[in-house]
């Protein structure tokens, strides 16, 4: 009797094919590596959860918290409502996750701008943030103007998640501002974010394109003046 073993990977799933040759007979069986299955299933679960969070953030940005339910979020994510409840116990919990994720993405965006542009990052960042493209992207845009109004009407859990990440955004912006005074840079960062987010929210709320451009232009000047005084 002799044994021969080979490994194949159909559909990324590892199978150990062991063939045992006994005299004239051949017996084969496949054994699946349990650890690899666990890894694959874990990744799939993480991907599904991320899709649900993204769908919730997009749906709430576009329709408001009261304008979309669990069924709508699940449909947007491409899962069943039952699958939704396998990850979140309520719409509020997925809203908390989408707020936290959206604000973290803003922190990451600030870091990317600073890394790519160096000391000259701020003015291009302001121009980009107030651009027509960003102001028009309600569903996929920044969480600060996109979710703040709904966060204001939410409960303490959502407020806490928002505040934690807002502080991180402020710190990321402040660290990239000129000047030696940390306190002054912090105040300038708070004022800058308030101007940018407020301007985006206002321009999205009106029909007049010319007025929207005036608001964005005034905000652009004000934002750059604040940072110039650091």
C-alpha positions in Angstrom: 0.0 0.0 0.0 1.2 3.5 -0.7 -0.3 7.0 -0.3 0.0 10.0 -2.7 -1.1 13.5 -1.6 -1.6 16.7 -3.6 -3.1 20.0 -2.9 -5.6 21.8 -5.1 -7.3 25.2 -4.7 -10.7 25.3 -6.4 -12.4 28.6 -5.8 -9.8 29.6 -3.2 -10.7 26.7 -1.0 -7.8 24.4 0.0 -8.5 20.7 -0.5 -6.0 18.0 0.4 -6.6 15.2 -2.0 -5.3 12.0 -0.6 -5.2 8.9 -2.8 -4.6 5.6 -1.2 -3.6 2.8 -3.5 -4.3 -0.7 -2.1 -3.3 -3.5 -4.3 -5.5 -3.1 -7.4 -8.0 -0.8 -5.8 -7.9 3.0 -5.5 -9.6 4.9 -2.7 -9.7 8.7 -2.7 -11.2 11.3 -0.4 -10.9 15.1 0.2 -10.3 16.8 3.5 -10.9 20.5 3.9 -8.6 22.6 5.9 -10.8 24.0 8.8 -8.5 26.9 9.5 -8.7 28.1 5.9 -12.5 27.8 5.9 -12.6 29.9 9.0 -10.5 32.6 7.4 -12.6 32.7 4.3 -15.8 32.8 6.2 -14.4 35.5 8.5 -13.4 37.7 5.5 -16.8 37.2 3.9 -18.6 38.2 7.1 -16.4 41.4 7.4 -17.1 42.2 3.7 -20.8 41.8 4.3 -20.8 44.0 7.4 -18.8 46.7 5.5 -21.3 46.7 2.7 -24.2 47.1 5.2 -22.4 50.0 6.9 -21.7 51.7 3.5 -25.3 51.2 2.4 -26.6 52.7 5.6 -24.3 55.7 5.3 -25.3 56.3 1.7 -29.0 55.7 2.3 -29.2 58.0 5.3 -27.2 60.7 3.6 -29.6 60.7 0.7 -32.9 60.1 2.5 -32.4 61.1 6.1 -32.5 58.7 9.0 -36.3 58.5 8.9 -36.4 58.1 5.1 -34.9 54.6 4.9 -35.5 51.5 7.0 -33.7 48.2 7.6 -35.2 46.7 4.5 -34.0 49.5 2.3 -30.5 49.4 3.8 -30.4 45.6 3.3 -31.5 46.0 -0.3 -28.9 48.6 -1.0 -26.2 46.3 0.5 -27.4 43.4 -1.5 -28.3 41.2 1.5 -31.6 40.0 3.1 -33.1 41.7 6.1 -32.3 38.5 8.0 -28.6 38.9 7.1 -28.7 42.5 8.3 -29.8 41.4 11.7 -27.0 38.9 11.8 -24.7 41.9 12.0 -26.7 44.7 13.7 -29.5 44.5 16.2 -31.2 47.7 15.0 -31.1 50.6 12.6 -29.6 52.8 15.3 -26.6 50.5 15.7 -25.8 50.5 12.0 -26.2 54.3 12.0 -23.7 54.5 14.8 -21.3 52.3 12.8 -21.8 54.3 9.6 -21.2 57.6 11.5 -18.1 56.3 13.0 -16.8 54.8 9.7 -17.7 57.9 7.8 -15.9 60.2 10.2 -12.9 57.9 10.2 -12.8 58.1 6.4 -12.6 61.9 6.7 -9.7 61.6 9.1 -7.9 59.3 6.6 -8.6 61.8 3.8 -7.0 64.6 5.7 -3.9 62.5 6.4 -3.7 61.5 2.7 -3.9 65.2 1.6 -1.2 66.1 4.1 1.1 63.2 3.0 0.7 63.9 -0.7 0.8 67.7 -0.6 3.1 68.3 2.3 3.0 71.8 3.9 1.0 73.1 0.9 -1.9 70.7 1.5 -4.5 73.1 2.9 -5.5 75.4 0.1 -5.9 72.6 -2.4 -7.9 70.7 0.2 -10.3 73.6 0.8 -10.8 74.1 -3.0 -11.5 70.3 -3.4 -13.9 70.2 -0.4 -15.9 73.1 -1.8 -15.8 72.0 -5.4 -19.0 71.4 -7.4 -18.2 67.7 -7.5 -17.9 67.3 -3.7 -20.9 69.4 -3.0 -23.1 67.4 -5.4 -22.0 64.0 -4.0 -24.6 63.8 -1.3 -24.7 60.0 -1.0 -21.0 59.4 -1.1 -19.7 62.7 0.2 -18.1 63.7 3.5 -19.9 62.5 6.7 -19.5 65.8 8.4 -22.1 67.7 6.3 -23.8 64.5 5.2 -24.8 63.0 8.5 -24.5 65.8 11.1 -28.2 66.9 10.9 -29.4 63.3 11.5 -26.8 62.8 14.3 -28.3 65.9 16.0 -31.6 64.0 16.3 -30.1 60.7 17.3 -29.5 59.3 20.8 -26.5 59.4 23.1 -24.7 56.4 21.6 -24.6 58.0 18.1 -23.6 61.3 19.6 -20.7 59.7 21.4 -19.5 58.0 18.2 -19.7 61.2 16.2 -18.0 63.3 18.9 -15.1 60.8 19.3 -14.3 60.9 15.5 -15.0 64.7 15.2 -12.2 65.2 17.8 -9.9 63.0 15.7 -10.8 65.1 12.6 -10.1 68.3 14.4 -6.7 67.0 15.6 -5.8 65.8 12.1 -6.5 69.2 10.6 -4.9 71.1 13.5 -1.7 69.1 13.2 -1.4 70.1 9.6 -1.8 73.8 10.2 1.1 76.3 10.5 2.0 77.9 13.8 3.5 76.8 17.1 0.5 77.3 19.4 -1.4 74.0 19.6 -4.4 75.8 21.2 -4.6 78.3 18.4 -4.2 75.7 15.7 -7.0 73.7 17.4 -9.4 76.7 17.4 -8.5 77.4 13.7 -9.2 73.8 12.8 -12.7 73.9 14.5 -13.5 77.2 12.8 -12.3 75.8 9.4 -14.4 72.6 9.7 -17.5 74.6 10.7 -17.1 76.9 7.6 -16.5 74.0 5.2 -19.3 71.7 6.5 -21.8 74.6 6.9 -21.1 75.9 3.4 -21.6 72.4 1.9 -24.9 71.9 3.8 -26.2 75.3 2.7 -25.3 74.9 -1.0 -27.1 71.5 -1.1 -30.2 73.0 0.4 -30.9 75.7 -2.3 -31.9 75.6 -6.0 -30.0 78.6 -7.2 -26.7 77.6 -8.6 -25.4 81.2 -8.6 -26.2 81.6 -4.9 -24.6 78.2 -4.2 -21.4 79.4 -6.0 -21.5 82.7 -4.1 -21.7 80.8 -0.8 -19.0 78.4 -1.7 -16.7 81.2 -2.9 -17.3 83.2 0.3 -16.6 80.1 2.4 -13.4 79.4 0.4 -12.1 82.9 1.1 -13.0 82.8 4.8 -11.5 79.3 5.3 -8.2 80.4 3.7 -8.1 83.6 5.8 -8.5 81.7 9.0 -5.6 79.4 8.3 -3.5 82.4 7.1 -3.9 83.8 10.6 -2.5 80.7 12.4 
